[in-house]
Amino acid sequence: MIKTYREAILEATAEEMRRDDSVIVMGEDVGVYGGGFGATEGLLAEFGPGRVLDTPVSESAFIGAAAGAAAAGMRPVAELMFSDFMAVCWDQIMNEAAKMHFMYAGDVRVPMVIRAAAGAGTGASSQHSQSLESMYCHVPGLKVVIPSTPYDAKGLLKSAIRDNNPVIFLEQKLLYQTSGEVPEDEYTLPIGRADIKRSGSDITLITYGRMVTECLRAAEQAESEGISAEVLDLRTLSPLDTDAVLESVERTGRAVIVHEAVMQGGFGAELSAVIMENTFGRLKAPVKRVCGAFCPVPSGIELEKKVLPEAGSILKAVRAAVSYKTGAN
């Protein structure tokens, strides 16, 4: 059945709440209003205020409460309207939720999900448009998931809710209204497993989230030029499916890493290091990165487009990598 990304998120949450009474939803405007992006619409009517909690406008308070509830046996799904707001509650996430299982020698679990809208493309400006996933991946104890399709979003969110660890679940804003096939039957997808969205033999495009769409567009254009590009959707950044990354790159011999986040300190640097440390002698060209510009995201839509990767800039990197074998780089 065809569903939007937003509908897939909502459906996964509702199904898990029906399956498990310990699953609760909390956050700003998740009840009466139905969530900042409509992904909790109708949950209050079905499950009541005891399980769908409209919180005060204090991220540090309700994320801290979610961590405590998780440690006490609940499975909270906390919605941050924008992933940028994790800066407000980073202590509760990094120093508490991520550490408790380790610091209590495994006696305490923290099965919580933090859902957050991430990324640019809506003109929401610098404080509501960032892609900060590399910051979350740096913290041991956190899992980081970024699905690109409605199918992946539903299956991975269900797995995240069932996971016994804190999971950062990032939903890039421009994906909410995208549509795709979502099975009506029960299913989950494993956290930590990448997915090949398009097979190819000449070069691997490694990406995640909204950039999967741009990479697919670039791969289609590359095909018209006789270049076979594989698109590998990581889906999960932590834990990273290193085997899938290396298998693909070893087969194609070339890699272009694409993400919306800025290049400096971005997750692409980690991917590049993994590839270089394990496949250096078998690479046909240096690993390339196509990333967001190193500047705050502007509010003007046309300016915003200038700082984000798109199919054209990805295709340019693909051409450069493929032509490197002739010395024309």
Secondary structure by P-SEA (a helix, b strand, c coil): ccccaaaaaaaaaaaaaaacccbbbbccccccccccccccccccccccccccccccccaaaaaaaaaaaaaaccccccccccccccccccccccccccccccccccccccbbbbbbbbbcccccccccccccaaaaaacccbbbbbbccaaaaaaaaaaaaacccccbbbbccccccbbbbbbcccccccccccccccccccbbbbccccaaaaaaaaaaaaaaacbbbbbbbcccccccaaaaaaaaaaaacbbbbbbcccccccaaaaaaaaaaacccccccccbbbbbcccccccccaaaaaaacccaaaaaaaaaaaaacccccc
